[in-house]
Amino acid sequence: MSEEERDILSGLMVKGLEYHSPLEGCMEGTRKAIFKKVHDWVADINAPNILWLKAYPGVGKSAIATELVDQLAGLGRLGSSFFFQRQKAADLTPHALWRTVACDLARRHSSIRKTVIFKLGEDANSPRTSNIQRLFQNFIWEPLTQATDIPNARLPVVVIDALDECGGLEGQHSAHREALVKTLRNWSQLPMKFKLIVTSRGENDIEQLFSTTEHHLIEILAGKVVDSQSSEDIKTFLVDALKKIAARYALSSPQMNWPDAETINLLVHMAAGLFIWAQTVIRFISLGQPKRRLNQVLEGRTKGHIDYVYDQILKTAFSSEDDIEDFHTVVGAIILIKAPVSFTCLAHLLSMDEFTLEHICIRLQSVLEYHDNLHFYHQSFVDFLLNRDGCTPGFWIEQDHENRKLALACLQVLNKELRFNICGVESSYVKNVDIPDLASRAAKYISPHLMYSSLWWASHLAKTRSDAEIFGQVQYFMHEQFLFWLEVLSISQRVNLGSQILFSLIEWIKTYSHADAIELARDMRKFVATFAGVISQSVSHIYVSALPFLPSTSSVRKHYAREYGQTLRVASGGLSDWPALQLALIGHTEEVECVSFSPDGKRIVSGSDDGTIIVWDAETGAVVAGPFEGHSSWVTSVGFSPDGNRIVSGSYDETILVWDAETGAVVAGPFEGHSSWVGSVGFSLDGTRIVSGSSDGVIRVWNAVSCENQVWSSFHSHAESLTKNIIFLLEYKYTAVTFR
């Protein structure tokens, strides 16, 4: 692969993403039967191209996946691997998955690389599309189906671990999880030689996926029904691990022959096929006084009951009420945090003494990794803590209560650490992108816990009931820190998140029924919506180009202009209320003929006499796609499909085109049939049909994919130019037409 190709593919990779396995592979000599089944399936190019490794929580799916990745790499068959982790759900998304897989496949196979680079050349922004289906189509489906020269011995195998952890705590109700399930179904339609291994629990949506999708199933049994091979593997692991623990006690272990064969067999029976049970027990025993801790485990005698082990860990580690309160604060935060945080970051966020935090972490070290980003070794411990009925009394994590702590912590950080000109920008004459050391300044002055608080405070607030303490912090933020918070969004290039964050704030305040606060919050949102373009380009122009031009009635002006408005002053005139104009979108070279919002309101599409179409960010006014070129004359009508993924356009050249809303590729058309310019176009509510009206006096309905007149050849209601608006009302099965 050339250096140029490497540079091009770097645009496909998600920067800074940690998607590799957090675990070690299987112990040597274990899981042989499972690995043989997998490799037999890999070798059979006529077998279904998806293998589902289904197993009960705790049997060691991720360790098996990790080992398979190493084995496939050694055979030259590894295409890509991706390990979902619930605590990193905000980063480990289906979007990140398929970009990673596409990049890995392109690096390893020249024929795949050729198509991927061609797709990137068509539109360098296309990997950033929010449309997972389109991303999969462009960078997985097309490159694989066009790669016909890969020898069988090198055909790539892709490994996706922990499908059930995609979407975080929302699980199968997450939009991310729903999107991923759809693309997995698409993979099953690829040629059978392109293999995909998926590991997961058997949750409802996953069961439903595989009940209707051809696949090869390998199920690892646990609990009441355990295969003998799993038990032998666990015995091998326990014997080795306990031997290492005993070796630490050189003076006593030779005499006590600890543990004996009968105890080992009892532990294997209790494990019931669950490797996580065995691993957790070993970590617990290894913390000290192994003989006593082993006896505690044996007292349970419950087969395959990991909850009993967790119960013993908690009871052994925590006794005082102070410890239990700190436990709730720390563990609740680790479970509910929206993005991975380090030990130090969490200590600062919670305003907790680091010795106290480490004390809690040390006592949980048999279930918690805390030397890097904090996370629990296995989701089963989180499930245990969130289960009110099954959790050890006193240790249940009440999500509402712990979210309140996090909301309060974030607000306290914002109110304490935000300040004017936080990065010490010297001049308002340069944009953010032209400040050479802005990134290093941001790293120095915007701490990780301040950045976390700036991005996620409203998410935690939304799950918190209103109370006087929280509301007091919210009011202080609104009255004193709002502009400083916008500085952080501007510097971190997150201004486009501002309106949605403030919308969450407005909804939360509504529950408090405080009229003045609601008015101020709404005014803050109008401020961001109106000046987002300016704020995103220059942090200093929050004060220079936005604040001075607020309307005289603005609540934000009343709170901030006196102290931070000494830059420009409107001597006479000025706005008495918010302007109707929020953004001026500049990019077309000739008259703009038509515009339309996307269904979610986040984008705007425009068509112009310059023959092009542009897609804009409705928040900042930035161009997010385009200009799209394809019409030979003026673009007279545009509109988004109901899912926002496509755009239909009509033109003075008498044709209709359908575009990919992210890449600008023509996906259908030109539709030809009108004998004069097309004045209006629109999608049906299900996105399968397009209606068009023309100055030839004809309305036509088209199949949105095949370009054929699907329903009616035409309506001849009027002999001359007619339609300015056409809207499908699909539920009533007729078309509403407005004539001029």
N, C-alpha and C positions, 0 to 999 in steps of 0.2 A: 504494500500500500504506500502510495507516494505521500510526501509531506503535504501537498495541496489537498489530496483526498482526506487526509487526517484532519486538516483544518476545517474542511467543509463539514465533516461528520461531527466535529465538536459542537456545531450549532444544534445538533439533534439531541445531544446528551443533556440531562438535567444537572446543572452545576451543583456541586456540594451534596449530592444525594448519597446516603448510605443505605444501600439496598442488599448488601451481602448478608450471609448467615451470621447471626450473633452467637451461634453455637459451634461446638466441635462436632465432628462426624461420629459415626458409631465406633465402638470399641472393636479392635481387630478380632476377627473370628466370629463376630455376632451378625445376625440378620442375613445369613448366607442364603436362606431359602427365598427371602423377599427379593434380594438383589438378583438372584437367578431368574425369577419370574419377570422382573423389570427388563433385564437384558434380553431375555427371549422375546419379549414384546417389541423392544427396540429393533431387534434384528428382523422382525417380520413386517415387511413393507406393505403387506396386505391386511394387517390388523388395523382396527380403528385407530385414528391418529391421536386420540386423547386417552391417557391412562389416569384414572382417578385412584389415588392412594387414600382410601377412606379409613379413618380410625377414630376411636374414642379419645377424648382429651387425655393427654398424658402418656400415650404409648410410645412417643418418640418420633413422631412424623418429621419434625424439623431436623432431627439428627440424621434420619434416613435420607432426607432430601439433601442435606449437606454432604453426606458421604457419596450420594449418587452424583452430585456435581463434580466431586473430585474424581470419581471413577470415569465419568463421561469425558472429562477434560483429558484424562490420561489416555483415553481411546481416540482422542481427536474428534469426538462427537458432540461436545457441549456447544450448543448454540448460544444460550444465554440462561441466566438464573436470576430470580427475584424473590426475596423473602419478605412477605408482608409482616408487619408487627403492629399490634393494636395501639401501642403507645406512640407510634409515629404515623398515625393514620392521616394526619394533615399533609404529610410529605409523600408517603408511600401510597400513591393514588393509581388508578388505572392509567391515567395520563402518563405518569412517570414510568409505569411498567412498560407500556408499549413503546415509548421513546427509547427506553433502555434496551429492550429486546431488539428493536430495529437497528440501533447503533451497534450492538454486539454482533448481530448477524451480518451487518454490512462490513464490519472490520474483518470478519473471519472468511467471508465468501465474496469473491470479486464480482460474480454475476448478480448477487443481491445488492452489492455496493453500487453497481452501475445504475440500477433502478432507483435506489434511495437517493443518490446524488442528483439524478435527473429530477426527482420530485422536489428536492431542496432547491434546485435551480429554478424550477417553476415559481416557487414562492418560498423564500427563506423563512418567512414567519409561520408557515403552515404547521410546524411541529408544536407551536403554542396554541393551536386550536383547542377550544373547550369541548369540541365535538369528538368524543372518543371513537364513535363509529367511523367518522371520516379519517381520523388519525390511523386507525387500524387498517382501513381500506388503502390509504396511500402508502403507508410505511411497513405494513406486514403482508397484507393480502397480495397486492400487486407485485412487490419484489419477490415473494416466494413463488407465486404462480408463473412468473416470468423467468425464474431461475431453473433452467432445464438441464444444465450441464454439471450439476454437483454429483460426483460419484457416490454410489450407495454407501461406501465405506466412510464417507465424510458427511453424510446427511445430518443436519443439525437437530439436536434435541433440546427443547426449552423446558426449564424446570421452574414452576411457580409454587412456592410453599405458603401454607397457611392462608388459603383463600378466605376462610372464615374470619380472619382478622382484618380484612379489608373493610374500611368504613368505621373502624374504632368501636366505641361503645354503642353506636347506633346499629351496628351489625347489619343484618339483612334489610333494615329500613333505610340504610344510607343510600343516597343517590349514586355514590361512587360504586358501591357494591352492585347495584342494579345495572349500571353501565358495564361493569366488568363481566357480569354473567352473560350479557348480550354478546359481547365480543368473543367470549369463550365458545358460545354456540356457533359463531361465525367460523372459528378455527376448525370446528369439526367438518366444515365444508371444503377445507383445503385438501390438496392431494394427500393420501394416507401416508406417504413417505415422510412428511413433515410432522415430527412427533412432539407432543406436549404432555408433560407430567404435571399433574395438579395434586397437591396434598391438602386435606381439609377434614374438619369434623363433618358429620352428616346433618347439617342444619337445613331447615325447611326449604329455603330458596335454592340451596345447592342440590339437595335431593331432587327437587323439581327440575332443575337444569338437566341433571343426568338421567332423569326418567324419560326425557324427551330427546336426548342427544346420544348418538351412538358413541360408545366408549368402551375401554377395557377396565374392569374393576379389580383392584387388589384391596381386600379388606383385612385389617389387622384386628384380631379379636382380643377382647379384654373383659374383665369382670367375671361373670359366672362361667363364660365360655372362653377358654384361653388355649391357643395351640401350644403344643409341647415345645416347639422351637423357640417361641417367645420366652417361655419359662426358663429354658436352658440358657438363653442369651442373658437374661436378668441374673441368673445364678452366676454365670461367668463374671458379670460386672460386679456383683456383690462380693464374691470371693476375692477378687483383685483389690477392690476398694477397701474392704475391711482389713485385708492383709497389710495395706499401706498404713492404715490408722494404727494397727497393732504394732507396726515397726517403730512408731514414735515412742513407744513405751518399752524400751529395750530391757529394762530390769524386770518388769513384771510379766510381759507377754509370753516369754518362753515357758514359764511355770504354769500359766493359767490356760494355755491352749484355747485362746479366745478368738472368735466364737467357735463353737463346735459345729459339726456337720448338721446336727438336728436343728440348731438355731438357724443356720443358713437355709435349710429347707423350709422352715417355718416362715422366714422372711420372703422367700420366693413365693410361697403360697399366698401370703398376705399381699404381695405386690400385684397379683392377679393380672400380670401382663402389662402393668403400667410402669414404664421406665421412669416417668416423673416421680412416682412414689419412691422408687429405689434411689434415685438421685437426691431427692429431698431428704430422705432418711439418712443417707451417707453424709450430706452436708451438715445436717443436724447433729449427728453423732461425732463428727470430726471437730466440732467446736470446743470440745473438752469433756472430761469425765465420760469417756465413751461407754464404759460398762453401764453406768447409771442411765445414760440417755438411751442406750439400746433397750434396757429394761422398760423404760417409759414407752417406747415404741411397741414392744411386745405385749404390753398390758392391753392394748387395743384389740388385738387378735381379730380385727375386722378385715375381711378379704377385700382388697382393692378399694379401700376407703381412704382416699388421700385427705379428705377433710379431717379425719382423726389426727393425722400427722400435723396438719396445719394447726389444729387445736392445741396439740402438745407444744408446738413451737411457740405459740402466743402465750400460753400459760407459763411456760418456762422462762420466756424472755421478759415478760412484763408483770409487775405486781402492784407497784404504787399507782395511786390515782394520777399523780403528775406525769408519770410515764405514759399512762393510757391516753391522757389528753394530748400530749405531744405526739403519740402514735397516731391519733386521729388526724391531727393537723398535717403531719408529714405524709402519711400513707394516703389520705384523702387527696392531697395535692398531686402526688405521683400518679394516682389513678385518673384524676380529672384534668390534669394539665393538657393544654391544647397542642403543645409542641414540645419536643424533647428539651430538657434543661439539665444543666450540670449541678453537682452538689453545691458549688459556691453560688450559682445563680438562684437555686431554690432557697438557700439560706438567706440571701438578701431579699428575695421576693417575700418571704414569710416573716422577715425581720426576726429571724431566729438565730440564737447563738450557734455557731458552727459546732461547738463541742456537744451541744444538746442534739443537734441534727445527726451528728456522727454517732452519738450514743444510740439513737433509734436505729440508724442504718446498721450498726454493728450487731445489734440484737436480732436484726432481720436478715443477716447475711446468708442464711441458709435458703432464703427465697428472693433476695434482693441483690442486684448489681448496682453499686453506687460509686465506683471509682471513675467511671466515664459518665455518660448521661444516665440518669437514674431510671431503672426499669426493673420490673419483677421478672424472674426467670420464666415463669409460666402463667398463662392466662387463667389457669384453674385457681390460683391463689386470689386473683382479683375477683373471679366469680364467687369464691367462698366468702370474701369480705363484703360483697354487695348483696349477698343472700341473707336477708334478715332472719329467716327461719333456721337456716343451717349454720350460720356463723357462731363462733364462740361468744357467749353473752358478754357484752361490754365492748366488743371489738367491731361490731357492725359499722360499716361506713355509710352514713346517711348522706346521699349525694347533694340534696338541697342545702344542708347545713355546711358541708365542705365547700360547695360552690360559693356560698356567701363569704366564707373566709378568703377564698381566692379573689372574689370581686373586691372585697374590702382591701386586701393586700395590694392588688393592682392599682386601685384608686389612691391608696396611700403613697405608693411609689411615684405615681404621676404627680401628685400634689406636693411631694417633697423634692423630687429631682428634676422636674421640668423647669426650664428657665429661659429667659430671653436670649436669643442668639446663642443657642447651646453649643454650636460648633465654632463660634468665633469667626464668622464670615466677615471680612473687612469691608467689602464693597458690594453695593447693589447693582453695579454695572456689569457683572458677569453672571451667567446662568450657572445652575448647579453643575452641569456637565463640563463647564469650563474652569471649574475650581480644581486644580490638579491634585490636591491632597485631601479632598473632601472625604474620601473613603477612610483614610487613616484617622482623620479628625473624628469621624462618626464612631469608629471603633474605640477611640480614646474617651469620648465624652458621652456617648450613648451606651450605657452598660447593657449587658444581655438581659437583666431583669427589667430595665426600663423599656427596652425594645419589646420584650414579651408583653409587658403591661400595656404599651401603646397599641399593640395589635389585637389583644385578646380581652381587654377589660370589659367590653360590652357583651362579649359572649358569656362570660361568667355572670355579669349583672343580669342578663336576660333570664337566667335560671334562679334568680334570687328574689325573694319577697321583699317588698319595700319596708324599711324601718328607719328610725330617726338617725342612727349612726351612718348607715349607708347613704341615706339621702343628704346628710350633711357633707359627706365627702363628694358626692355628685355635684352639689351646688357649688362647692369651692372650686372644683375642676371647671365647671361651666363659667364661673365668674372670674377666675384668675388664671387658669392654665390652658384654656382652649387654644389660643394662638400658638403657644409653645408646643402643644401636642401636634398642631399642623406642621410645625417645623420638622418634627421627627418623621411624619408621613412624607413630607417633601424630600427630605434628605435620603430616606430609605426607598423612595420611588413607590410609595403605597398610597398616594392621594386618591387613587380610584377606589380605595376601600372606605374612604371617609363617609360618604353618604349612607352606605349600608350600616356602618357602625353607629352613626347618629340616628338612623331610623330605629335601631334597636333601643337606643337611649330614649327616644320619644315614646316608644311603646311601653317601656318600663315605667317612665314617669306618669303615664296615663293611669296606671294602677294606683298611683299616689294621689291623683286628682289635685295637683298643684298647678293652677292656671298660669302663674308667672313663669314657673319652670318649664312648662310645656311650650309656652310662647318663645322663651329663650332657646330651647332645644330646636324648635322648628326654624328659628332664625339662624341658628348655627348651621343647620343643614342647608338652608338657602344660600348662606355665605359660601359653603364649600361647593355647592352645585354651580353657583354663579362664577366663582373665581378659581375653580379647580385647575383650569388650563394655566393660569398665571402661577398658582401655588406650586404646581408640579414642575414648572420650569425653573423657578427661582425662590429659594427659601426667604430671602430678604424682601421679596415683593408681596409677602403676606401683609407687611406693614406699609410698603411704598405704593403698591398699585391696587391693593384690595381694600384695606381698611379705610383709606381716605374717601373712597367713593361709595361707601355704604349709604343707603337712604336715611334720611333724618329720623324716620320712625323705627329704624332697626334696633332691636334689643342688644345685639352684639356691639353696635356703635355706642350705645349708652354705657356699656360696661367697659369698653376698651379704648375708645377714641381719645379720651382725655389723657390717658397715660402713654399710649403708643401711637398717637395720631399726629405727632409733631414733624411730619415729613411734607405732606402736601395739604393744602386747605382749599376747599371749594368756596370762593369768595362770595359768589352769588349763584342763584339757581340751584342746581343739584337735584337729586332725586328725593321725592317725598315718600316713596314706597319702593318696594323691590321692583326692578324692571322686568318686563316680560322677556326681554332678551337676556339669556344666561350665557350663551356662547356665540362666537362668530367663527364658523368653520371655513377656513380659507384653504383652497387647494385646487379647485376647478379653474380653468382658464377662460371659460365662457359662461354664458347664462345657465343657471341651475333651473332645470325644468320640473324636477320632482324629488320628493324626500319621503322617508318613512322610518318609523321606529321599529326595532326588533320587538318580538313579543315580550321579552323580559325587560325592555326599556333601557338596556345597557348599551345598545348600538344604534346608529343612524345610518341609513343608506341614502345616497343621493345620486341623481342622474343629471347629466349636463349636455348642453349643446356642443361641448368639446368631444362628444361621443364616448365619454368614459363614465364609470360608476366608481364611487368611493364609499368605503365603510369607515365610520368614525366612532370613537369612544364618546358616548353621550355624556359622560361625566367630565372629561378633561378636554374634549374637542380634538384629541390627537387622532391622526389617521392610523387605523389598525389593519386595514387591508385596501389594496388598490393603488393606483387606479386600474380598474378592470377594462380591458380593451377588447372589442369584438364586434360592436355595431359599426356600421359604415356611415351613420348619420346621427342626428340628435337622439339622445335617450329621453323619452317622453313620459315614461312611467316605470316605477320600481316598487317592489314589495318583498318582505321576508316571508318565508314559509312558516307554518305554525310552530315548528321546532327551532326556528332561527338558524338552521343550517344551510338553507339555500336562499337565493334571491332570484326573483323573476323580473325581467325588464322588457319593456316594449319600446320600439324606436320608430323614428321617421323613415327608416329604411324598410318598413313594413314587416319586420320580423320580430320574433320573441325569443329570448334566450333565458336559460336557467343556469345560475352560477353557484359554485361552492362559495359560501359566504366568508370563508376564511382564506382560501387559496386563490380565489378568482378564476379557477378553472371552469370552463364551460362544461356542465354535466348533462345538459339536454338542449337540443335545438341546433340550428335555428328552426323555429316553427314558422312555416311559410304557408300563406293562404289568403291573407288579407290583400286587397288590391289598393290600399292606401295606408297612410301612417297609423300606427297603433297608439290610441290615446289613453288606454287604461288596461291594467293587468292585475290579477290577484290569484292567490292560492285558495283552494278549498280548505276547510278546517282540518281534514285528515291529510292534507298535503299531497294527495294523489292526482289532483286535477288542477288545471289552470284555466281561467277565463280571461278572454281578451275582448276589448271593444275597439273599433276602428272608425275613422272618418269615412270609410266606405259604407257605413250604415249597417255593419254586420257584427254580431257577437259570436265568438267561437269558444267552445270548450274543448280543452286538449288533455290527453294523457300526459302527465308531468314527466314521464320517462321516455315514452315511445315517439313523441312528437305527432301522434295521430289525433285527428278529430274523434274523440272517444264517445261523446254523448250526443251532441247535436252538431250538424255541419254549420248551422248559422241561425241567427235570429234576424229577420229582415223587417223589424218594426218601423224603422225610420230610414228614409232614403239618403239622408246626408249625415254630416258629422254629428256624432251623438255622444258617446260615453265619456264622462269625466270620472266616474266612480263605479266600480263593480265589486260587490261583496257577496260571497257565498254564505247562505244561511243553511248549512248542511242538515241541521236537525229537522228543518221543514221541507227539505228536498226541492227548494226552488231558488231562483236567482233574483236578487234585488238589484235593480239598475236605476241609476240616477242620470237623467238626460240634461243636456244643456240646451 
